[in-house]
Amino acid sequence: MKKILVYGVALAFLCTTALVAVANDKGPAEMTLQATVDANKKPKPAVFPHAKHQEKLACGECHHTKGDDGKQVAFTDGMKIQKCETCHNKAAGMPKGLQTFKDAAHKNCKGCHKETGKKELTKCSNCHPKKK
């Protein structure tokens, strides 16, 4: 009986530790965003400072998912975060202006950057630096 209790406590500890680790996973500090589904002939990857954005924004300000009816569903804690291209691709039937990853990113990112009032944040080179 003692062994079962000890194993049960150990298992509970390991499960709790794993859940805390998953909950604290905020993704990479920096990402290179690149369309792969509807890639442009001249792709322009965007360098995205994820950690810097996390300091100022809640996850739900950028992340969301799609319901069975095809409509946007707001982010909730613990939601699986998929690539934007999962829904934002020409085959998915999204409305104009959201049909591709590029469209969705430009609408979301540029829209937010315009709201800051800092003109330098809306320049193409801010997200798409020239190759060295």
TIVO-2410 file (N, C-alpha, C; in nm, 3 decimals):
# residues 132
REC num residu      c1      c2      c3 atome chaine
REC   1      M   0.083  -0.119   0.000     N      A
REC   1      M   0.000   0.000   0.000    CA      A
REC   1      M   0.087   0.126   0.000     C      A
REC   2      K   0.198   0.123   0.077     N      A
REC   2      K   0.286   0.239   0.082    CA      A
REC   2      K   0.348   0.265  -0.055     C      A
REC   3      K   0.385   0.156  -0.127     N      A
REC   3      K   0.445   0.173  -0.259    CA      A
REC   3      K   0.348   0.243  -0.354     C      A
REC   4      I   0.223   0.205  -0.350     N      A
REC   4      I   0.123   0.266  -0.438    CA      A
REC   4      I   0.111   0.415  -0.405     C      A
REC   5      L   0.109   0.448  -0.278     N      A
REC   5      L   0.099   0.587  -0.237    CA      A
REC   5      L   0.221   0.666  -0.284     C      A
REC   6      V   0.341   0.611  -0.265     N      A
REC   6      V   0.465   0.678  -0.307    CA      A
REC   6      V   0.466   0.696  -0.458     C      A
REC   7      Y   0.430   0.591  -0.533     N      A
REC   7      Y   0.427   0.602  -0.680    CA      A
REC   7      Y   0.321   0.703  -0.725     C      A
REC   8      G   0.209   0.703  -0.657     N      A
REC   8      G   0.102   0.798  -0.691    CA      A
REC   8      G   0.146   0.942  -0.671     C      A
REC   9      V   0.212   0.969  -0.559     N      A
REC   9      V   0.262   1.104  -0.530    CA      A
REC   9      V   0.368   1.142  -0.632     C      A
REC  10      A   0.458   1.051  -0.665     N      A
REC  10      A   0.563   1.078  -0.764    CA      A
REC  10      A   0.502   1.107  -0.901     C      A
REC  11      L   0.404   1.030  -0.940     N      A
REC  11      L   0.337   1.050  -1.068    CA      A
REC  11      L   0.266   1.185  -1.072     C      A
REC  12      A   0.198   1.219  -0.964     N      A
REC  12      A   0.128   1.348  -0.956    CA      A
REC  12      A   0.228   1.463  -0.967     C      A
REC  13      F   0.343   1.451  -0.902     N      A
REC  13      F   0.447   1.554  -0.907    CA      A
REC  13      F   0.497   1.571  -1.051     C      A
REC  14      L   0.526   1.458  -1.118     N      A
REC  14      L   0.575   1.465  -1.255    CA      A
REC  14      L   0.472   1.528  -1.350     C      A
REC  15      C   0.347   1.491  -1.334     N      A
REC  15      C   0.242   1.547  -1.420    CA      A
REC  15      C   0.226   1.696  -1.397     C      A
REC  16      T   0.231   1.739  -1.270     N      A
REC  16      T   0.219   1.881  -1.238    CA      A
REC  16      T   0.336   1.958  -1.296     C      A
REC  17      T   0.457   1.904  -1.283     N      A
REC  17      T   0.577   1.969  -1.337    CA      A
REC  17      T   0.566   1.983  -1.488     C      A
REC  18      A   0.519   1.881  -1.555     N      A
REC  18      A   0.504   1.884  -1.701    CA      A
REC  18      A   0.400   1.989  -1.742     C      A
REC  19      L   0.289   1.996  -1.669     N      A
REC  19      L   0.186   2.094  -1.702    CA      A
REC  19      L   0.236   2.237  -1.682     C      A
REC  20      V   0.311   2.260  -1.576     N      A
REC  20      V   0.367   2.393  -1.552    CA      A
REC  20      V   0.465   2.429  -1.662     C      A
REC  21      A   0.546   2.335  -1.706     N      A
REC  21      A   0.642   2.361  -1.813    CA      A
REC  21      A   0.570   2.396  -1.943     C      A
REC  22      V   0.464   2.324  -1.974     N      A
REC  22      V   0.387   2.353  -2.096    CA      A
REC  22      V   0.320   2.490  -2.084     C      A
REC  23      A   0.265   2.521  -1.968     N      A
REC  23      A   0.198   2.650  -1.948    CA      A
REC  23      A   0.295   2.766  -1.958     C      A
REC  24      N   0.420   2.745  -1.918     N      A
REC  24      N   0.520   2.851  -1.922    CA      A
REC  24      N   0.589   2.863  -2.057     C      A
REC  25      D   0.562   2.771  -2.150     N      A
REC  25      D   0.625   2.776  -2.281    CA      A
REC  25      D   0.564   2.890  -2.360     C      A
REC  26      K   0.640   2.993  -2.380     N      A
REC  26      K   0.591   3.112  -2.451    CA      A
REC  26      K   0.637   3.114  -2.596     C      A
REC  27      G   0.696   3.005  -2.643     N      A
REC  27      G   0.745   3.002  -2.780    CA      A
REC  27      G   0.883   3.064  -2.789     C      A
REC  28      P   0.940   3.065  -2.910     N      A
REC  28      P   1.075   3.120  -2.926    CA      A
REC  28      P   1.078   3.271  -2.905     C      A
REC  29      A   1.193   3.322  -2.864     N      A
REC  29      A   1.209   3.465  -2.840    CA      A
REC  29      A   1.205   3.543  -2.970     C      A
REC  30      E   1.257   3.484  -3.077     N      A
REC  30      E   1.256   3.548  -3.208    CA      A
REC  30      E   1.221   3.444  -3.314     C      A
REC  31      M   1.145   3.485  -3.413     N      A
REC  31      M   1.103   3.394  -3.520    CA      A
REC  31      M   1.128   3.459  -3.655     C      A
REC  32      T   1.146   3.375  -3.754     N      A
REC  32      T   1.146   3.423  -3.892    CA      A
REC  32      T   1.016   3.373  -3.953     C      A
REC  33      L   0.931   3.466  -3.991     N      A
REC  33      L   0.801   3.432  -4.048    CA      A
REC  33      L   0.813   3.427  -4.199     C      A
REC  34      Q   0.772   3.314  -4.255     N      A
REC  34      Q   0.786   3.292  -4.399    CA      A
REC  34      Q   0.668   3.210  -4.449     C      A
REC  35      A   0.602   3.260  -4.551     N      A
REC  35      A   0.492   3.185  -4.611    CA      A
REC  35      A   0.545   3.061  -4.681     C      A
REC  36      T   0.478   2.949  -4.661     N      A
REC  36      T   0.516   2.826  -4.729    CA      A
REC  36      T   0.402   2.771  -4.814     C      A
REC  37      V   0.279   2.799  -4.775     N      A
REC  37      V   0.163   2.747  -4.847    CA      A
REC  37      V   0.139   2.827  -4.975     C      A
REC  38      D   0.127   2.958  -4.963     N      A
REC  38      D   0.107   3.047  -5.077    CA      A
REC  38      D   0.230   3.137  -5.090     C      A
REC  39      A   0.344   3.077  -5.108     N      A
REC  39      A   0.469   3.153  -5.110    CA      A
REC  39      A   0.475   3.246  -5.231     C      A
REC  40      N   0.532   3.364  -5.210     N      A
REC  40      N   0.551   3.460  -5.318    CA      A
REC  40      N   0.667   3.418  -5.406     C      A
REC  41      K   0.668   3.467  -5.529     N      A
REC  41      K   0.779   3.437  -5.619    CA      A
REC  41      K   0.909   3.492  -5.562     C      A
REC  42      K   0.901   3.608  -5.500     N      A
REC  42      K   1.017   3.668  -5.434    CA      A
REC  42      K   0.985   3.678  -5.285     C      A
REC  43      P   1.005   3.569  -5.212     N      A
REC  43      P   0.967   3.570  -5.070    CA      A
REC  43      P   1.049   3.670  -4.990     C      A
REC  44      K   0.982   3.735  -4.897     N      A
REC  44      K   1.047   3.830  -4.809    CA      A
REC  44      K   1.017   3.790  -4.665     C      A
REC  45      P   1.103   3.708  -4.607     N      A
REC  45      P   1.077   3.666  -4.468    CA      A
REC  45      P   1.076   3.785  -4.374     C      A
REC  46      A   0.997   3.776  -4.270     N      A
REC  46      A   0.989   3.881  -4.169    CA      A
REC  46      A   1.054   3.830  -4.041     C      A
REC  47      V   1.139   3.912  -3.982     N      A
REC  47      V   1.200   3.880  -3.854    CA      A
REC  47      V   1.104   3.933  -3.746     C      A
REC  48      F   1.059   3.842  -3.662     N      A
REC  48      F   0.958   3.878  -3.562    CA      A
REC  48      F   1.013   3.860  -3.420     C      A
REC  49      P   1.031   3.970  -3.347     N      A
REC  49      P   1.078   3.961  -3.208    CA      A
REC  49      P   0.963   3.924  -3.114     C      A
REC  50      H   0.935   3.796  -3.105     N      A
REC  50      H   0.822   3.743  -3.029    CA      A
REC  50      H   0.826   3.785  -2.882     C      A
REC  51      A   0.941   3.766  -2.818     N      A
REC  51      A   0.953   3.799  -2.674    CA      A
REC  51      A   0.927   3.947  -2.649     C      A
REC  52      K   0.975   4.032  -2.737     N      A
REC  52      K   0.955   4.177  -2.722    CA      A
REC  52      K   0.806   4.211  -2.728     C      A
REC  53      H   0.732   4.143  -2.817     N      A
REC  53      H   0.589   4.167  -2.828    CA      A
REC  53      H   0.515   4.112  -2.705     C      A
REC  54      Q   0.564   4.001  -2.651     N      A
REC  54      Q   0.500   3.941  -2.533    CA      A
REC  54      Q   0.510   4.032  -2.411     C      A
REC  55      E   0.612   4.116  -2.408     N      A
REC  55      E   0.627   4.209  -2.295    CA      A
REC  55      E   0.515   4.312  -2.292     C      A
REC  56      K   0.457   4.343  -2.410     N      A
REC  56      K   0.359   4.450  -2.419    CA      A
REC  56      K   0.217   4.404  -2.451     C      A
REC  57      L   0.205   4.284  -2.508     N      A
REC  57      L   0.074   4.239  -2.555    CA      A
REC  57      L   0.033   4.107  -2.491     C      A
REC  58      A  -0.095   4.086  -2.477     N      A
REC  58      A  -0.148   3.956  -2.434    CA      A
REC  58      A  -0.153   3.865  -2.556     C      A
REC  59      C  -0.141   3.736  -2.536     N      A
REC  59      C  -0.140   3.639  -2.647    CA      A
REC  59      C  -0.260   3.655  -2.739     C      A
REC  60      G  -0.378   3.681  -2.681     N      A
REC  60      G  -0.501   3.692  -2.758    CA      A
REC  60      G  -0.508   3.814  -2.847     C      A
REC  61      E  -0.415   3.907  -2.834     N      A
REC  61      E  -0.416   4.023  -2.922    CA      A
REC  61      E  -0.366   3.987  -3.061     C      A
REC  62      C  -0.297   3.875  -3.074     N      A
REC  62      C  -0.249   3.830  -3.205    CA      A
REC  62      C  -0.306   3.692  -3.240     C      A
REC  63      H  -0.308   3.603  -3.143     N      A
REC  63      H  -0.347   3.464  -3.168    CA      A
REC  63      H  -0.497   3.442  -3.155     C      A
REC  64      H  -0.549   3.353  -3.240     N      A
REC  64      H  -0.689   3.311  -3.237    CA      A
REC  64      H  -0.699   3.180  -3.315     C      A
REC  65      T  -0.817   3.128  -3.326     N      A
REC  65      T  -0.839   3.008  -3.405    CA      A
REC  65      T  -0.969   3.025  -3.483     C      A
REC  66      K  -1.012   2.918  -3.547     N      A
REC  66      K  -1.133   2.923  -3.629    CA      A
REC  66      K  -1.229   2.816  -3.579     C      A
REC  67      G  -1.354   2.851  -3.563     N      A
REC  67      G  -1.456   2.756  -3.520    CA      A
REC  67      G  -1.506   2.671  -3.636     C      A
REC  68      D  -1.590   2.574  -3.605     N      A
REC  68      D  -1.647   2.486  -3.706    CA      A
REC  68      D  -1.726   2.563  -3.812     C      A
REC  69      D  -1.780   2.680  -3.772     N      A
REC  69      D  -1.857   2.762  -3.866    CA      A
REC  69      D  -1.767   2.849  -3.954     C      A
REC  70      G  -1.634   2.841  -3.932     N      A
REC  70      G  -1.539   2.919  -4.012    CA      A
REC  70      G  -1.512   3.057  -3.957     C      A
REC  71      K  -1.578   3.093  -3.848     N      A
REC  71      K  -1.559   3.226  -3.790    CA      A
REC  71      K  -1.448   3.225  -3.686     C      A
REC  72      Q  -1.387   3.342  -3.669     N      A
REC  72      Q  -1.276   3.356  -3.574    CA      A
REC  72      Q  -1.323   3.332  -3.432     C      A
REC  73      V  -1.241   3.258  -3.358     N      A
REC  73      V  -1.266   3.230  -3.217    CA      A
REC  73      V  -1.151   3.290  -3.139     C      A
REC  74      A  -1.183   3.367  -3.037     N      A
REC  74      A  -1.080   3.435  -2.957    CA      A
REC  74      A  -0.990   3.335  -2.885     C      A
REC  75      F  -0.867   3.377  -2.861     N      A
REC  75      F  -0.767   3.297  -2.790    CA      A
REC  75      F  -0.810   3.277  -2.646     C      A
REC  76      T  -0.787   3.157  -2.595     N      A
REC  76      T  -0.804   3.129  -2.453    CA      A
REC  76      T  -0.678   3.057  -2.405     C      A
REC  77      D  -0.645   3.076  -2.278     N      A
REC  77      D  -0.526   3.010  -2.223    CA      A
REC  77      D  -0.532   2.860  -2.247     C      A
REC  78      G  -0.420   2.805  -2.290     N      A
REC  78      G  -0.411   2.663  -2.315    CA      A
REC  78      G  -0.448   2.623  -2.457     C      A
REC  79      M  -0.496   2.718  -2.535     N      A
REC  79      M  -0.534   2.688  -2.673    CA      A
REC  79      M  -0.410   2.651  -2.753     C      A
REC  80      K  -0.424   2.551  -2.840     N      A
REC  80      K  -0.314   2.513  -2.927    CA      A
REC  80      K  -0.293   2.624  -3.030     C      A
REC  81      I  -0.172   2.672  -3.039     N      A
REC  81      I  -0.141   2.779  -3.134    CA      A
REC  81      I  -0.085   2.714  -3.260     C      A
REC  82      Q  -0.158   2.733  -3.369     N      A
REC  82      Q  -0.116   2.678  -3.497    CA      A
REC  82      Q  -0.055   2.787  -3.583     C      A
REC  83      K   0.008   2.745  -3.691     N      A
REC  83      K   0.062   2.842  -3.785    CA      A
REC  83      K  -0.054   2.919  -3.848     C      A
REC  84      C  -0.032   3.046  -3.875     N      A
REC  84      C  -0.135   3.130  -3.937    CA      A
REC  84      C  -0.184   3.069  -4.068     C      A
REC  85      E  -0.091   3.009  -4.142     N      A
REC  85      E  -0.122   2.951  -4.272    CA      A
REC  85      E  -0.221   2.834  -4.265     C      A
REC  86      T  -0.242   2.781  -4.148     N      A
REC  86      T  -0.337   2.672  -4.132    CA      A
REC  86      T  -0.474   2.716  -4.184     C      A
REC  87      C  -0.511   2.840  -4.158     N      A
REC  87      C  -0.638   2.895  -4.205    CA      A
REC  87      C  -0.620   3.002  -4.313     C      A
REC  88      H  -0.513   3.078  -4.300     N      A
REC  88      H  -0.490   3.188  -4.394    CA      A
REC  88      H  -0.412   3.138  -4.515     C      A
REC  89      N  -0.487   3.072  -4.605     N      A
REC  89      N  -0.431   3.026  -4.732    CA      A
REC  89      N  -0.542   3.031  -4.835     C      A
REC  90      K  -0.505   3.039  -4.960     N      A
REC  90      K  -0.603   3.060  -5.068    CA      A
REC  90      K  -0.707   2.949  -5.076     C      A
REC  91      A  -0.672   2.828  -5.038     N      A
REC  91      A  -0.766   2.715  -5.045    CA      A
REC  91      A  -0.869   2.715  -4.932     C      A
REC  92      A  -0.847   2.794  -4.827     N      A
REC  92      A  -0.933   2.789  -4.709    CA      A
REC  92      A  -1.060   2.874  -4.722     C      A
REC  93      G  -1.068   2.956  -4.827     N      A
REC  93      G  -1.189   3.035  -4.848    CA      A
REC  93      G  -1.205   3.153  -4.754     C      A
REC  94      M  -1.095   3.210  -4.711     N      A
REC  94      M  -1.102   3.327  -4.623    CA      A
REC  94      M  -1.144   3.449  -4.704     C      A
REC  95      P  -1.201   3.552  -4.639     N      A
REC  95      P  -1.239   3.673  -4.711    CA      A
REC  95      P  -1.118   3.747  -4.767     C      A
REC  96      K  -1.143   3.829  -4.867     N      A
REC  96      K  -1.036   3.907  -4.930    CA      A
REC  96      K  -0.963   3.989  -4.823     C      A
REC  97      G  -0.833   3.996  -4.835     N      A
REC  97      G  -0.752   4.067  -4.737    CA      A
REC  97      G  -0.703   3.978  -4.624     C      A
REC  98      L  -0.756   3.855  -4.618     N      A
REC  98      L  -0.714   3.758  -4.516    CA      A
REC  98      L  -0.684   3.623  -4.580     C      A
REC  99      Q  -0.679   3.619  -4.713     N      A
REC  99      Q  -0.667   3.494  -4.786    CA      A
REC  99      Q  -0.531   3.427  -4.775     C      A
REC 100      T  -0.428   3.501  -4.744     N      A
REC 100      T  -0.295   3.442  -4.733    CA      A
REC 100      T  -0.232   3.484  -4.601     C      A
REC 101      F  -0.127   3.415  -4.566     N      A
REC 101      F  -0.050   3.449  -4.445    CA      A
REC 101      F  -0.001   3.593  -4.455     C      A
REC 102      K   0.048   3.630  -4.574     N      A
REC 102      K   0.097   3.767  -4.595    CA      A
REC 102      K  -0.015   3.868  -4.570     C      A
REC 103      D  -0.133   3.842  -4.628     N      A
REC 103      D  -0.247   3.933  -4.609    CA      A
REC 103      D  -0.282   3.949  -4.461     C      A
REC 104      A  -0.293   3.836  -4.392     N      A
REC 104      A  -0.333   3.838  -4.251    CA      A
REC 104      A  -0.227   3.908  -4.165     C      A
REC 105      A  -0.100   3.878  -4.192     N      A
REC 105      A   0.007   3.942  -4.114    CA      A
REC 105      A   0.012   4.091  -4.138     C      A
REC 106      H   0.001   4.131  -4.263     N      A
REC 106      H   0.003   4.274  -4.292    CA      A
REC 106      H  -0.114   4.346  -4.227     C      A
REC 107      K  -0.232   4.285  -4.231     N      A
REC 107      K  -0.349   4.349  -4.169    CA      A
REC 107      K  -0.331   4.359  -4.018     C      A
REC 108      N  -0.290   4.251  -3.955     N      A
REC 108      N  -0.278   4.249  -3.809    CA      A
REC 108      N  -0.157   4.330  -3.762     C      A
REC 109      C  -0.041   4.301  -3.817     N      A
REC 109      C   0.082   4.363  -3.770    CA      A
REC 109      C   0.089   4.512  -3.807     C      A
REC 110      K   0.067   4.540  -3.935     N      A
REC 110      K   0.074   4.680  -3.978    CA      A
REC 110      K  -0.036   4.764  -3.913     C      A
REC 111      G  -0.152   4.703  -3.896     N      A
REC 111      G  -0.261   4.775  -3.830    CA      A
REC 111      G  -0.225   4.813  -3.688     C      A
REC 112      C  -0.168   4.719  -3.615     N      A
REC 112      C  -0.126   4.746  -3.477    CA      A
REC 112      C  -0.013   4.848  -3.474     C      A
REC 113      H   0.083   4.835  -3.564     N      A
REC 113      H   0.195   4.928  -3.568    CA      A
REC 113      H   0.149   5.069  -3.601     C      A
REC 114      K   0.050   5.083  -3.687     N      A
REC 114      K  -0.005   5.216  -3.719    CA      A
REC 114      K  -0.067   5.280  -3.596     C      A
REC 115      E  -0.133   5.198  -3.515     N      A
REC 115      E  -0.199   5.248  -3.394    CA      A
REC 115      E  -0.100   5.305  -3.294     C      A
REC 116      T   0.026   5.261  -3.298     N      A
REC 116      T   0.125   5.311  -3.203    CA      A
REC 116      T   0.162   5.456  -3.231     C      A
REC 117      G   0.140   5.500  -3.356     N      A
REC 117      G   0.177   5.637  -3.393    CA      A
REC 117      G   0.324   5.652  -3.426     C      A
REC 118      K   0.399   5.542  -3.424     N      A
REC 118      K   0.542   5.547  -3.456    CA      A
REC 118      K   0.559   5.506  -3.602     C      A
REC 119      K   0.582   5.605  -3.689     N      A
REC 119      K   0.590   5.579  -3.833    CA      A
REC 119      K   0.695   5.477  -3.870     C      A
REC 120      E   0.805   5.474  -3.796     N      A
REC 120      E   0.915   5.382  -3.832    CA      A
REC 120      E   0.872   5.235  -3.820     C      A
REC 121      L   0.772   5.208  -3.740     N      A
REC 121      L   0.725   5.070  -3.723    CA      A
REC 121      L   0.644   5.020  -3.843     C      A
REC 122      T   0.599   5.110  -3.929     N      A
REC 122      T   0.519   5.068  -4.044    CA      A
REC 122      T   0.602   5.055  -4.171     C      A
REC 123      K   0.731   5.087  -4.165     N      A
REC 123      K   0.817   5.073  -4.282    CA      A
REC 123      K   0.844   4.925  -4.308     C      A
REC 124      C   0.847   4.888  -4.436     N      A
REC 124      C   0.871   4.749  -4.475    CA      A
REC 124      C   0.999   4.693  -4.412     C      A
REC 125      S   1.104   4.775  -4.415     N      A
REC 125      S   1.235   4.728  -4.366    CA      A
REC 125      S   1.237   4.699  -4.217     C      A
REC 126      N   1.137   4.746  -4.143     N      A
REC 126      N   1.129   4.718  -4.001    CA      A
REC 126      N   1.113   4.568  -3.975     C      A
REC 127      C   1.030   4.503  -4.055     N      A
REC 127      C   1.007   4.359  -4.040    CA      A
REC 127      C   1.083   4.275  -4.143     C      A
REC 128      H   1.109   4.336  -4.258     N      A
REC 128      H   1.177   4.267  -4.369    CA      A
REC 128      H   1.313   4.329  -4.393     C      A
REC 129      P   1.411   4.300  -4.304     N      A
REC 129      P   1.543   4.361  -4.323    CA      A
REC 129      P   1.612   4.307  -4.450     C      A
REC 130      K   1.689   4.394  -4.511     N      A
REC 130      K   1.763   4.353  -4.631    CA      A
REC 130      K   1.871   4.255  -4.591     C      A
REC 131      K   1.894   4.158  -4.681     N      A
REC 131      K   1.998   4.057  -4.656    CA      A
REC 131      K   2.135   4.125  -4.659     C      A
REC 132      K   2.223   4.079  -4.572     N      A
REC 132      K   2.357   4.137  -4.564    CA      A
REC 132      K   2.453   4.059  -4.649     C      A
***
